[in-house]
Amino acid sequence: MNGTTHGRTQVRSAGAALLTIAAGAVLLAWPAFLNGYPLLFSDTGAFLAQTLVPLMIWDKPWIYGPLLHVFHWRMSLWLPLAAQTLMVSHLLWLVLRVVRGQAGLAWHLAVCAGVAALTTAPFTIALLMPDVFAPVVVLAMVLLGFGRASLSRGETLWLMLLATLGIAVHLSHLPLAWALLVVGGLLARRWRPVLRMAAPLAGAVLLLLVTNAVGHGRISLSPHGATFLLARLQEDGPATRTLQAECPARGWYLCGFVDRLPMDSDTFLWAPDSPVNRDAAGQPRFLGGALLSDEAGAIVAETLRREPFAVAMAMARNAAAQLLMAGAGDTLANDHLPAAVGVRIDEYFSAAEAARFAGSLQMRGVLPAAVASALWVHVPVLILGAVLCLAALWRNPRAETRALVLLVLVGAAANALATGGLSKPHQRYEARILWLVPFAGALVLAGTRRRA
């Protein structure tokens, strides 16, 4: 075969790979096509506001909003959705190559179709929220740590960029990445894989420090994160007991509301008449969560000093509850979408885009019923996937497969602790990542094909 023929073969092969990855992306996005628009959540409006208004948003990293803008440019939210689905499809392609020795059209489409039909993955991938990056972080860390021999230099750099952005878009991804790094390092026991896994975590930390310093004037990973911890601890009880014991001597703002605590953490954070958002005189507190953050830090510190065991037990209970919550249902309704997202689309996008948004099944309130028949299969498939993953560890397969399975299981547990334990259990928090369990189990069941 001469050089010209070989070059043409490579071009055809690359073109076939691109078309296959694009086809896989279409399969993974089916809920959006059924809906007639990308799936949205109330927080999507805040991320859009980060660049459209613009607002820094006190409770969210300034990462995902700019990423949305890179693709939508006030034209259409279908464009960032296309980017998300292609990103995940490409990652699945790379995992197939590393685990099986090569990725082919039939295998990739079969995997994407199975993931799309049998797991919660498409309801996360078709949703314009940073949740999509939780599984991206897991897969990218696996590939960086254990798949380097099957990756080009460009692919390695791309994975480092994805992992860096993926860790930075949501604060819960920091402990997730740290857990993956620790366990991955113990598995690899060599410094090069550890450095490749550590680089994105370091980059994400730097990115958060810089953006928070510029936007909030604080060199911090989470300038106002203590408010969220306080919300969790007052509902669980320890922080409420701290307030009852220390008030009114400490002079804390929340001393005036001890008789109303504990309350649901979401109510505490977001309800218009909560102590965070309305003072004792009934006056609204603009950015009340940010205003409370310094005091929240003091209350959380005192609570940890007074009741460390109670705090740890509450976190463990919440993490366990989160691990068992993995449904797609809480991202399908139209709760708060008109006020949180609709106003942004109406103001900053075209009338045609606003009409597409308004005409979606989600906005019309019929999306949950439209997908109900597709949801029942998720739990049995997840259980089967967990069994297959545990069997894979018992069989002691190849290093790449063992790393994939173990890091997926560690990622699921770390994600439950970071979201349920530190915030509040919600269906979407674990649904975004648990689909990796049947994915990894299926790859092990199918066997591997060593590279020639």
HUZINOR-V533293 format. One record per backbone hydrogen bond with DSSP energy under -0.5 kcal/mol. CO is the residue of the C=O (numbers start at 0). NH is the residue of the N-H. Records with the same first field share a line. If there is no record, write none. Layout:
BEGIN
CO=NH / NH
END
This chain:
BEGIN
1=5
2=6
3=7
4=8
5=9
6=10
7=11
8=12
9=13
10=14
11=15
12=16
13=17
14=18
15=19
16=20
17=21
18=22
19=23
20=24
21=25
22=26
23=27
24=28
25=28
26=29
28=31 / 32
29=33
30=34
31=35 / 36
34=360
38=127
40=43 / 44
41=44 / 45
42=46
43=47
44=48
45=49
47=50 / 51
48=52 / 53 / 54
56=59
60=62
62=66
63=67
64=68
65=69
66=70
67=70 / 71
68=72
71=74 / 75
75=78
76=80
77=81
78=82
79=83
80=84
81=85
82=86
83=87
84=88
85=89
86=90
87=91
88=92
89=93
90=94
91=95
92=96
93=97
94=98
95=99 / 101
96=100
103=107
104=108
105=109
106=110
107=111
108=112
109=113
110=114
111=115
112=116
113=117
114=118
119=122 / 123
120=123 / 124
121=125
123=126
125=38
126=128
128=131
129=132
130=133 / 134
131=135
132=136
133=137
134=138
135=139
136=140
137=141
138=142
139=143
140=144
141=145
142=146
146=149
147=150
151=155
152=156
153=157
154=158
155=159
156=160
157=161
158=162
159=163
160=164
161=165
162=166
163=167
164=168
166=169
169=172
170=173 / 174
171=175
172=176
173=177
174=178
175=179
176=180
177=181
178=182
179=183
180=184
181=185
182=186
183=187
184=188
189=193
190=194
191=195
192=196
193=197
194=198
195=199
196=200
197=201
198=202
199=203
200=204
201=205
202=206
203=207
204=208
205=209
206=210
207=211
208=212
209=213
210=214
211=215 / 216 / 217
212=216
217=219
221=224
223=226
224=227 / 228
225=229
226=230
227=231
228=232
229=233
230=234
231=235
232=236 / 238 / 239
236=240
237=241
238=242
239=243
240=244
241=245
242=246
245=249
247=250
251=254
252=255
253=256
254=257
256=259
257=260
263=267
264=268
265=269 / 270
266=270
267=275
270=273
273=276 / 277
276=284
278=281
282=278
283=285
284=287
286=290
287=291
288=292
289=292
291=295
292=296
293=297
294=298
295=299
296=300
297=301
298=302
299=303
300=304
301=305
302=306
306=310
307=311
308=312
309=313
310=314
311=315
312=316
313=317
314=318
315=319
316=320
317=321
318=322
319=323
320=323
321=324
323=325
327=330
328=331 / 332
333=336 / 337
335=339
336=340 / 341
337=342
340=343 / 344
341=345
342=346
343=347
344=348
349=353
350=354
351=355
352=356
353=357
354=358
356=359
359=363
360=365 / 366
361=364
365=369
366=370
367=371
370=373
371=374 / 375
374=377
375=379
376=380
377=381
378=382
379=383
380=384
381=385
382=386
383=387
384=388
385=389
386=390
387=391
388=392
389=393
390=394
391=395 / 396
392=395
397=401
398=402
399=403
400=404
401=405
402=406
403=407
404=408
405=409
406=410
407=411
408=412
409=413
410=414
411=415
412=416
413=417
414=418
415=419 / 420
416=421
418=422 / 423
425=428 / 429
426=429 / 430
427=431
429=432 / 433
430=434
432=435
433=436 / 437
434=438
435=439
436=440
437=441
438=442
439=443
440=444
441=445
442=446
443=446
447=449
END
